[in-house]
Amino acid sequence: MIDTLQIYEELKEDISEVAAKKIASSIGKVYTELANMVTKTEFNELKEIVRELAEAQKRTEEKVEELAEAQKRTEQKVEELAEAQKATQKELRELIGEHKKTRQQVGSLSHTVGYVLEDRAYIGLPKLLKRDFDIEIIKPIRRDYVEISPNRFVEINIIAEARINNKDGWILGDCKTQIKKADVDSFLENIKKLDYVLKGERLLVMVTFQTSPAVRRYIQDKGIKLYFSYEMPFIY
């Protein structure tokens, strides 16, 4: 704020009071106009800045709304996926349950087929062994557990006492619907466990529906007699 009175007092010492008053008044007017001019310019600039900020704020709010909508859609999709996941898990549990039942049924059917093959072998083997080896079966062929040590047993699918080469001995065998090399090895391991329990002559046999030529040769090389299901009588 300019002090026009002080200017007037200083000027009248050198010039007339009228002139000093006019000059001081003119300086005051000029200062006021300049002050008003700067204030208006700054105010207009401020208004422009405020307008730009308002536009920016509006755009920001629009973006926030868009993001909120996108978030809402995302949350909805997540909920849908969660529901779909629950449904999938339920279906998977049901499928696993059905698969377990199917495996049990297949396993039961496999056991049934295996037992039928064994039963056919019990009837057909005496005649075949008599034909091929002149062996006499002393007691009926059966499936049984042999105790190899106290409370330790080995399951044998085909076992019978017999006269082999005019000596007491044993017919020992296994039945599998489809024999694999591993089945042969497992059978021989079980037979080895009987060495100290079943004394005398032995004839090892295996009965199957089918097996590969390689397994047939392997069985023959191990000294096992192989018979097929079509050689056994049907059970009605």
C-alpha positions in Angstrom: 0.0 0.0 0.0 1.6 3.4 -1.1 1.5 6.4 1.2 0.4 9.3 -0.9 0.4 11.7 2.1 4.1 11.1 2.7 4.8 11.7 -1.0 2.9 15.0 -0.9 4.7 16.2 2.2 8.1 15.4 0.6 7.2 17.1 -2.7 5.8 20.3 -1.3 9.2 21.2 0.2 10.5 21.6 -3.4 7.4 22.6 -5.3 4.1 24.3 -4.7 1.5 22.6 -2.6 -0.9 22.4 -5.5 1.6 20.7 -7.8 2.7 18.3 -5.0 -0.9 17.4 -4.3 -1.6 16.7 -8.0 1.5 14.5 -8.4 0.9 12.6 -5.2 -2.7 12.0 -6.3 -1.6 10.8 -9.7 0.9 8.4 -8.3 -1.8 7.0 -6.0 -4.2 6.4 -8.9 -1.4 4.7 -11.0 -0.5 2.5 -8.1 -4.2 1.6 -7.5 -4.7 0.8 -11.1 -1.6 -1.4 -11.2 -2.6 -3.1 -8.0 -6.1 -3.8 -9.4 -4.7 -5.1 -12.7 -2.3 -7.6 -11.0 -5.1 -8.8 -8.7 -7.5 -9.4 -11.6 -4.8 -11.3 -13.7 -3.9 -13.5 -10.8 -7.5 -14.1 -10.0 -8.2 -15.1 -13.6 -5.2 -17.4 -13.6 -6.5 -18.8 -10.3 -9.9 -19.4 -11.8 -8.4 -21.2 -14.8 -6.3 -23.4 -12.4 -9.5 -24.1 -10.4 -11.4 -25.0 -13.5 -8.6 -27.4 -14.7 -8.5 -29.0 -11.2 -12.3 -29.4 -11.3 -12.0 -31.1 -14.8 -9.2 -33.3 -13.5 -11.3 -34.2 -10.4 -14.3 -35.0 -12.6 -12.2 -37.3 -14.8 -10.7 -38.9 -11.7 -14.1 -39.6 -10.3 -15.3 -41.1 -13.6 -12.2 -43.3 -13.6 -12.9 -44.3 -10.1 -16.5 -45.2 -11.0 -15.2 -47.2 -14.0 -12.8 -49.0 -11.8 -15.5 -49.7 -9.2 -17.7 -51.2 -12.0 -14.8 -53.3 -13.2 -14.1 -54.4 -9.7 -17.8 -55.3 -9.2 -17.7 -57.3 -12.5 -14.5 -59.0 -11.4 -16.0 -59.9 -8.0 -19.1 -61.3 -9.8 -16.8 -63.4 -12.1 -14.9 -64.7 -9.0 -18.1 -65.7 -7.3 -19.2 -67.5 -10.5 -15.9 -69.2 -10.8 -16.1 -70.2 -7.1 -19.5 -71.7 -7.7 -18.3 -73.5 -10.8 -15.3 -74.8 -8.8 -17.6 -76.1 -6.1 -19.7 -77.8 -8.7 -16.6 -79.3 -10.4 -15.3 -80.5 -7.0 -18.6 -82.1 -6.2 -18.7 -83.8 -9.6 -15.1 -84.9 -9.2 -15.9 -86.4 -5.8 -18.8 -88.2 -7.3 -16.7 -89.4 -10.2 -14.0 -90.7 -7.8 -16.6 -92.5 -5.8 -18.0 -94.1 -9.0 -14.5 -95.0 -10.2 -13.8 -96.6 -6.8 -17.0 -98.6 -7.0 -16.1 -99.6 -10.6 -12.7 -100.7 -9.5 -14.2 -102.7 -6.7 -16.6 -104.3 -9.1 -13.9 -105.0 -11.7 -11.7 -106.4 -8.9 -14.6 -108.6 -7.7 -15.3 -109.7 -11.3 -11.6 -110.4 -11.8 -11.5 -112.5 -8.7 -14.6 -114.3 -9.8 -13.2 -115.1 -13.2 -9.9 -116.2 -11.5 -11.8 -118.6 -9.2 -13.8 -120.0 -12.1 -10.5 -120.7 -13.9 -9.1 -122.4 -10.8 -12.2 -124.5 -10.4 -12.0 -125.6 -14.0 -8.3 -126.5 -13.5 -9.1 -128.6 -10.4 -11.4 -130.8 -12.6 -9.3 -130.8 -15.8 -5.7 -131.1 -14.5 -5.9 -134.7 -13.1 -6.7 -136.0 -16.6 -4.1 -133.8 -18.3 -1.3 -134.7 -15.8 -2.1 -138.4 -16.2 -1.9 -138.0 -20.0 1.3 -135.9 -20.1 3.3 -137.3 -17.1 1.5 -140.4 -16.0 0.9 -138.7 -12.6 -1.7 -140.0 -10.2 -3.4 -137.5 -8.0 -3.7 -138.9 -4.4 -5.9 -136.2 -2.9 -8.1 -133.7 -4.8 -6.5 -130.6 -6.2 -7.4 -127.5 -4.2 -6.4 -124.0 -3.2 -4.9 -123.7 0.2 -2.6 -121.9 2.6 0.7 -123.6 3.6 2.2 -122.7 6.9 5.9 -122.1 6.4 6.7 -121.0 9.9 4.6 -120.3 13.0 1.7 -118.0 11.9 3.3 -117.4 8.5 1.4 -118.7 5.4 1.8 -118.9 1.7 -1.2 -119.1 -0.5 -1.1 -121.7 -3.3 -3.8 -121.7 -5.9 -3.1 -125.2 -7.1 -1.9 -127.8 -4.6 -2.3 -131.6 -4.4 -0.4 -134.7 -3.2 0.5 -137.0 -6.1 2.6 -139.9 -7.2 5.4 -138.6 -9.4 7.8 -141.1 -11.0 6.5 -143.6 -8.5 7.5 -141.3 -5.6 5.4 -139.2 -3.3 5.3 -135.6 -4.3 3.3 -132.5 -4.9 1.5 -130.7 -7.7 2.0 -127.0 -7.2 0.6 -124.3 -9.5 -0.9 -120.9 -10.1 -3.9 -119.6 -12.1 -3.9 -116.2 -13.8 -6.3 -114.9 -16.4 -3.4 -113.5 -18.3 0.1 -114.5 -17.1 2.9 -111.9 -17.1 6.6 -112.5 -16.4 6.2 -110.9 -13.0 3.5 -113.5 -12.2 5.9 -116.3 -13.0 8.6 -114.7 -10.8 6.2 -114.2 -7.9 5.0 -117.8 -8.2 8.5 -119.2 -8.1 9.3 -117.0 -5.1 6.4 -118.5 -3.2 7.4 -122.1 -4.3 10.9 -121.5 -2.9 9.4 -120.6 0.5 8.0 -124.2 0.6 11.3 -126.0 0.2 11.6 -126.9 3.9 7.9 -127.7 4.3 6.8 -129.8 1.3 9.2 -132.6 0.7 9.4 -135.0 -2.3 9.0 -134.7 -6.0 7.4 -131.6 -7.5 5.7 -130.7 -10.7 5.0 -127.0 -11.2 2.1 -125.9 -13.4 0.4 -122.7 -14.5 -3.0 -122.2 -16.0 -4.2 -119.2 -18.0 -6.6 -117.9 -20.6 -3.8 -116.3 -22.6 -0.2 -115.1 -22.4 2.4 -113.8 -24.9 4.9 -116.1 -26.7 7.8 -114.5 -24.8 6.2 -115.4 -21.5 5.4 -118.9 -22.7 9.1 -119.4 -23.5 10.0 -117.9 -20.1 7.6 -120.4 -18.3 9.1 -123.3 -20.3 12.7 -122.2 -19.5 11.7 -122.2 -15.8 10.6 -125.8 -16.0 6.9 -125.1 -15.5 4.2 -126.9 -17.4 1.7 -124.4 -19.0 -2.0 -125.2 -19.6 -4.6 -123.1 -21.2 -8.3 -122.6 -20.2 -9.5 -124.3 -23.4 -8.0 -127.5 -22.2 -10.2 -127.5 -19.1 -13.8 -128.6 -19.0 -16.5 -126.0 -18.5 -18.4 -125.8 -15.3 -22.2 -125.5 -15.6 
